[in-house]
């Protein structure tokens, strides 16, 4: 069993509440638009973290983290990238890769729109976008996702609201 904290689109701002919400997580995944090396270093000091770079990330960040992460965890094949689109309108590069292999879990960021769903047109693939946790962009609420992967299944998916872009208040919804 592995508990995951999923974050994206920090754009150089890391709400301190993230550390409280992810304290019981085994891993953190950051789906791009990190915004600073300092965020990478803070998260890596806190928990094992998997990152992908996003379209706003500097060359320094791009040299440090990959554009895509493909890995297997708890019997599930995971693909994390920043610009993935959303069901049924995936990014053309993503669609091309789906013709080769559809992951069990597809994670992306970029849109600043929180979405967690199954895409039945893609072999019932789990699609996750945690929304945006930073202050930049059009989103109103800063959000995260937290969930458990265990023996080929996902469970206990939670939406965590960190408050409006300018606040520090946070709540958790199941």
Secondary structure per residue as TSV (DSSP state, phi and psi in degrees):
chain	resnum	aa	ss	phi	psi
A	1	X	-	360.0	131.6
A	2	X	E	-131.4	124.3
A	3	X	E	-94.5	128.0
A	4	X	E	-114.1	138.6
A	5	X	E	-109.4	125.5
A	6	X	E	-115.5	128.5
A	7	X	E	-137.7	154.6
A	8	X	-	-156.0	164.1
A	9	X	-	51.0	53.1
A	10	X	-	-77.1	-26.9
A	11	X	T	49.8	40.5
A	12	X	T	88.4	1.0
A	13	X	-	-122.2	125.0
A	14	X	-	-120.6	108.1
A	15	X	-	-62.6	130.4
A	16	X	T	-61.7	-23.0
A	17	X	H	-63.5	-21.9
A	18	X	H	-55.5	-40.2
A	19	X	H	-66.0	-34.9
A	20	X	H	-70.9	-47.1
A	21	X	H	-67.2	-28.5
A	22	X	T	-103.4	9.9
A	23	X	T	-61.4	-31.2
A	24	X	T	-95.6	4.5
A	25	X	-	-79.3	148.5
A	26	X	S	-85.6	-31.8
A	27	X	E	-142.2	155.4
A	28	X	E	-118.6	139.1
A	29	X	E	-116.9	131.0
A	30	X	E	-115.6	116.9
A	31	X	-	-91.6	33.8
A	32	X	S	98.4	171.4
A	33	X	-	54.7	56.6
A	34	X	-	-68.5	-53.2
A	35	X	-	97.3	-23.2
A	36	X	-	-161.8	150.2
A	37	X	H	-63.4	-32.2
A	38	X	H	-59.9	-37.6
A	39	X	H	-65.8	-42.2
A	40	X	H	-57.3	-48.8
A	41	X	H	-65.9	-41.9
A	42	X	H	-61.5	-47.0
A	43	X	H	-67.2	-40.1
A	44	X	H	-65.6	-34.2
A	45	X	H	-68.8	-29.5
A	46	X	H	-81.4	-50.0
A	47	X	S	-150.8	158.6
A	48	X	E	-58.4	129.7
A	49	X	E	-131.9	135.9
A	50	X	E	-106.9	130.4
A	51	X	E	-122.1	155.0
A	52	X	-	-129.9	151.5
A	53	X	-	-86.2	157.5
A	54	X	-	-116.4	-178.5
A	55	X	T	-69.4	-17.6
A	56	X	T	-96.3	-5.8
A	57	X	-	-76.4	138.6
A	58	X	-	-66.1	165.5
A	59	X	H	-58.5	-36.4
A	60	X	H	-59.0	-43.3
A	61	X	H	-69.3	-42.0
A	62	X	H	-63.1	-31.1
A	63	X	H	-73.4	-26.0
A	64	X	H	-89.3	-33.4
A	65	X	S	-127.8	153.7
A	66	X	-	-80.2	167.2
A	67	X	S	-78.4	-31.4
A	68	X	E	-132.4	146.8
A	69	X	E	-123.1	122.1
A	70	X	E	-118.7	122.1
A	71	X	E	-157.5	163.4
A	72	X	E	-113.1	132.6
A	73	X	E	-143.3	129.1
A	74	X	T	54.7	35.9
A	75	X	T	79.1	6.9
A	76	X	E	-113.5	135.5
A	77	X	E	-86.2	125.0
A	78	X	E	-114.3	139.2
A	79	X	E	-128.7	123.4
A	80	X	E	-120.5	130.7
A	81	X	E	-147.0	167.9
A	82	X	S	-85.3	-57.6
A	83	X	-	-97.9	98.3
A	84	X	-	-116.4	-14.9
A	85	X	E	79.1	-162.4
A	86	X	E	-151.4	153.7
A	87	X	T	-57.7	136.0
A	88	X	T	-92.6	7.8
A	89	X	E	-101.4	77.0
A	90	X	E	-80.3	155.5
A	91	X	-	-55.5	139.9
A	92	X	H	-54.4	-38.4
A	93	X	H	-66.2	-35.2
A	94	X	H	-68.4	-45.7
A	95	X	H	-55.6	-42.3
A	96	X	H	-61.0	-43.7
A	97	X	H	-69.3	-33.2
A	98	X	H	-63.5	-27.6
A	99	X	H	-67.7	-27.3
A	100	X	H	-84.6	-48.3
A	101	X	-	-159.2	130.0
A	102	X	-	-98.3	124.1
A	103	X	-	-73.8	167.3
A	104	X	S	-74.8	-35.6
A	105	X	E	-132.0	125.4
A	106	X	E	-115.2	123.0
A	107	X	E	-118.9	131.8
A	108	X	-	-148.0	174.0
A	109	X	-	-128.3	-132.2
A	110	X	S	76.8	-47.9
A	111	X	S	-75.4	-19.3
A	112	X	-	65.2	16.2
A	113	X	-	-111.3	117.6
A	114	X	E	-67.7	125.5
A	115	X	E	-148.2	136.3
A	116	X	E	-142.8	116.6
A	117	X	E	-160.7	167.1
A	118	X	E	-98.1	139.1
A	119	X	E	-105.3	98.9
A	120	X	G	-66.4	-24.0
A	121	X	G	-72.7	-11.8
A	122	X	G	-118.9	54.8
A	123	X	T	56.1	33.4
A	124	X	T	65.3	27.9
A	125	X	E	-59.0	142.9
A	126	X	E	-86.2	125.0
A	127	X	E	-107.6	126.6
A	128	X	E	-129.6	129.3
A	129	X	E	-136.0	115.4
A	130	X	E	-77.2	5.9
A	131	X	-	78.0	-146.8
A	132	X	-	-127.3	137.1
A	133	X	-	-105.0	-3.4
A	134	X	S	-96.5	-172.4
A	135	X	S	-97.8	-12.0
A	136	X	S	-92.2	142.1
A	137	X	S	116.4	-176.4
A	138	X	S	-92.3	-10.2
A	139	X	-	-62.1	150.9
A	140	X	S	-95.5	-40.0
A	141	X	E	-107.6	133.6
A	142	X	E	-80.2	130.7
A	143	X	E	-134.9	156.7
A	144	X	E	-136.9	165.9
A	145	X	E	-123.9	149.6
A	146	X	E	-139.4	138.1
A	147	X	E	-160.7	172.3
A	148	X	E	-118.7	136.6
A	149	X	E	-110.9	131.9
A	150	X	E	-156.9	120.2
A	151	X	T	49.4	50.4
A	152	X	T	80.3	10.7
A	153	X	E	-133.0	152.9
A	154	X	E	-108.1	140.7
A	155	X	E	-147.7	172.5
A	156	X	E	54.2	40.7
A	157	X	E	-68.1	125.7
A	158	X	E	-126.5	139.5
A	159	X	E	-96.2	130.3
A	160	X	E	-115.8	123.1
A	161	X	E	-99.1	124.6
A	162	X	E	-92.5	6.1
A	163	X	E	99.0	173.1
A	164	X	E	-65.2	158.9
A	165	X	T	-47.4	-31.9
A	166	X	T	-98.4	6.6
A	167	X	-	-119.0	169.9
A	168	X	-	-111.3	-0.9
A	169	X	-	-66.2	143.0
A	170	X	-	-143.4	150.0
A	171	X	E	-140.0	162.7
A	172	X	E	-121.4	137.0
A	173	X	E	-125.8	139.4
A	174	X	-	-100.6	360.0
